[in-house]
Amino acid sequence: MTSLIVYFSRFGNTRRLAVAMAEPLGRSGDVRVIPIDQLTPADFEGIDLVVMGTPTHAFSLPQTVAAILKTLPSGILAGKSVAAFDTTVKPWPFRHMRASPKLLRHLARLGGKPVAPPQTFFVQTKTPQKTGQIDLLLEGELAHARKWVVGLLEQANTQQKRAV
């Protein structure tokens, strides 16, 4: 299975998750990890599974991510399995106001077939500008990300078998 992980990351936490997810995906086939600002329509050619992640900004998708998604051609994800994840501070009192459900809806509108519910990974509430700390992922979140994508692979494989 050929996979593409696309991410937007302001402080590097979402990028670290994307890179961690690439490890198990790479054991099942080719995988590429690219930041969303370098994404082109050609990047989707020959891809079976697209995983996209972003931090939650202002209870939603960052404007940068929404703007890039709007530029993608309609139907570009047709026949591809898709999944979405976000990073959000913990505790997060507004559980329904996260970026990943909106991101997954965008991917489905582009023709993708969701293989799992949107997933959230948690970061600390510390502000990097004040603390100087960049690694804000909570302990265990990288392992959680690796385990999550193994499940995505299983679901995508099942989805592809049904389509044949």
C-alpha positions as CSV (number, residue, x, y, z in Angstrom):
1,M,0.0,0.0,0.0
2,T,1.3,3.4,-0.9
3,S,0.6,6.1,1.7
4,L,0.9,9.9,1.8
5,I,1.0,11.8,5.1
6,V,0.3,15.5,4.8
7,Y,0.6,17.8,7.8
8,F,0.5,21.4,8.9
9,S,2.6,22.2,12.0
10,R,3.3,25.4,13.7
11,F,5.5,24.2,16.6
12,G,6.6,20.8,15.2
13,N,4.3,18.6,17.2
14,T,2.0,17.6,14.3
15,R,5.1,17.1,12.2
16,R,6.5,14.7,14.8
17,L,3.3,12.7,14.8
18,A,3.3,12.5,11.0
19,V,6.9,11.2,11.0
20,A,6.1,8.7,13.7
21,M,3.1,7.5,11.7
22,A,5.4,7.0,8.7
23,E,7.3,4.2,10.5
24,P,4.6,1.6,10.5
25,L,3.2,2.7,7.2
26,G,6.7,2.3,5.7
27,R,6.7,-1.4,6.7
28,S,3.6,-2.0,4.5
29,G,4.8,-0.1,1.4
30,D,6.0,3.2,0.2
31,V,5.2,6.3,2.3
32,R,5.9,10.0,1.9
33,V,5.5,12.7,4.5
34,I,5.1,16.3,3.2
35,P,4.1,19.6,4.7
36,I,0.8,20.9,3.3
37,D,2.4,24.1,2.0
38,Q,4.5,21.9,-0.4
39,L,1.5,19.7,-1.5
40,T,0.7,19.6,-5.2
41,P,-2.1,17.6,-7.0
42,A,0.6,15.3,-8.5
43,D,1.5,14.1,-4.9
44,F,-1.8,12.1,-4.9
45,E,-0.9,10.1,-8.0
46,G,-0.5,6.4,-7.2
47,I,-1.5,6.9,-3.5
48,D,-3.8,4.4,-1.8
49,L,-4.0,6.0,1.7
50,V,-3.9,9.7,2.5
51,V,-3.5,10.7,6.2
52,M,-3.7,14.4,6.9
53,G,-3.1,16.2,10.2
54,T,-3.2,19.7,11.6
55,P,-3.3,21.5,14.9
56,T,-6.7,22.8,16.1
57,H,-6.7,26.6,15.8
58,A,-9.5,28.7,17.1
59,F,-11.7,25.6,17.4
60,S,-11.3,24.7,13.8
61,L,-8.9,24.2,10.9
62,P,-6.0,26.7,10.5
63,Q,-6.8,29.2,7.7
64,T,-3.7,28.1,5.8
65,V,-5.0,24.5,5.7
66,A,-8.5,25.5,4.6
67,A,-7.2,27.7,1.9
68,I,-4.9,25.0,0.5
69,L,-7.7,22.4,0.5
70,K,-9.9,24.7,-1.5
71,T,-7.3,24.8,-4.2
72,L,-7.3,21.0,-4.8
73,P,-9.3,19.7,-7.8
74,S,-12.7,18.2,-7.1
75,G,-12.5,14.4,-7.0
76,I,-8.7,14.3,-6.6
77,L,-9.1,11.7,-3.8
78,A,-11.6,9.5,-5.6
79,G,-10.9,5.8,-4.8
80,K,-8.4,6.7,-2.1
81,S,-8.7,5.8,1.6
82,V,-8.4,8.9,3.8
83,A,-8.0,9.7,7.5
84,A,-7.6,12.9,9.5
85,F,-6.0,13.8,12.8
86,D,-5.4,16.9,14.9
87,T,-3.4,18.1,17.9
88,T,-5.3,19.8,20.6
89,V,-4.4,20.9,24.2
90,K,-5.4,18.8,27.1
91,P,-7.8,19.2,28.8
92,W,-10.0,20.3,25.9
93,P,-13.4,21.3,27.1
94,F,-14.8,21.7,23.6
95,R,-14.4,18.1,22.4
96,H,-16.7,18.7,19.4
97,M,-14.8,21.8,18.3
98,R,-11.6,20.2,16.8
99,A,-9.9,20.4,13.5
100,S,-9.9,16.7,12.5
101,P,-13.7,16.3,11.9
102,K,-13.7,19.3,9.6
103,L,-10.5,18.1,7.9
104,L,-12.0,14.6,7.3
105,R,-15.2,16.2,5.8
106,H,-12.9,18.2,3.4
107,L,-11.1,15.0,2.4
108,A,-14.4,13.2,1.8
109,R,-15.7,16.1,-0.3
110,L,-12.6,15.7,-2.5
111,G,-13.7,12.1,-3.1
112,G,-11.8,10.2,-0.4
113,K,-13.3,7.3,1.5
114,P,-12.8,7.7,5.3
115,V,-11.4,4.6,6.9
116,A,-11.7,5.7,10.6
117,P,-13.2,8.4,12.7
118,P,-11.0,11.5,13.1
119,Q,-8.3,11.2,15.8
120,T,-7.0,13.7,18.3
121,F,-3.5,13.7,19.8
122,F,-2.9,15.8,22.9
123,V,-0.3,18.5,23.7
124,Q,0.4,20.3,26.9
125,T,-1.2,23.6,27.6
126,K,2.2,25.4,28.0
127,T,2.9,28.2,25.6
128,P,6.1,27.6,23.7
129,Q,6.9,31.3,23.3
130,K,6.9,31.7,27.1
131,T,8.6,28.4,28.1
132,G,11.0,27.9,25.2
133,Q,9.7,24.3,25.2
134,I,8.9,23.0,21.7
135,D,8.1,19.4,22.5
136,L,4.6,19.7,23.8
137,L,3.3,16.2,23.0
138,L,2.0,14.4,26.0
139,E,3.8,11.2,26.9
140,G,2.7,8.2,24.9
141,E,1.2,10.2,22.0
142,L,3.9,9.1,19.5
143,A,3.2,5.4,20.4
144,H,-0.5,6.1,20.1
145,A,0.0,7.6,16.6
146,R,1.9,4.5,15.5
147,K,-0.8,2.2,16.8
148,W,-3.5,4.3,15.2
149,V,-2.0,4.1,11.7
150,V,-1.7,0.3,11.9
151,G,-5.5,0.3,12.4
152,L,-5.8,2.6,9.4
153,L,-3.8,0.2,7.3
154,E,-6.1,-2.7,8.2
155,Q,-9.2,-0.6,7.4
156,A,-7.8,0.6,4.1
157,N,-6.8,-2.9,3.1
158,T,-10.3,-4.1,3.9
159,Q,-11.9,-1.2,2.0
160,Q,-9.7,-1.9,-1.1
161,K,-10.6,-5.6,-1.1
162,R,-14.3,-4.8,-1.0
163,A,-13.9,-2.4,-4.0
164,V,-12.4,-5.2,-6.1
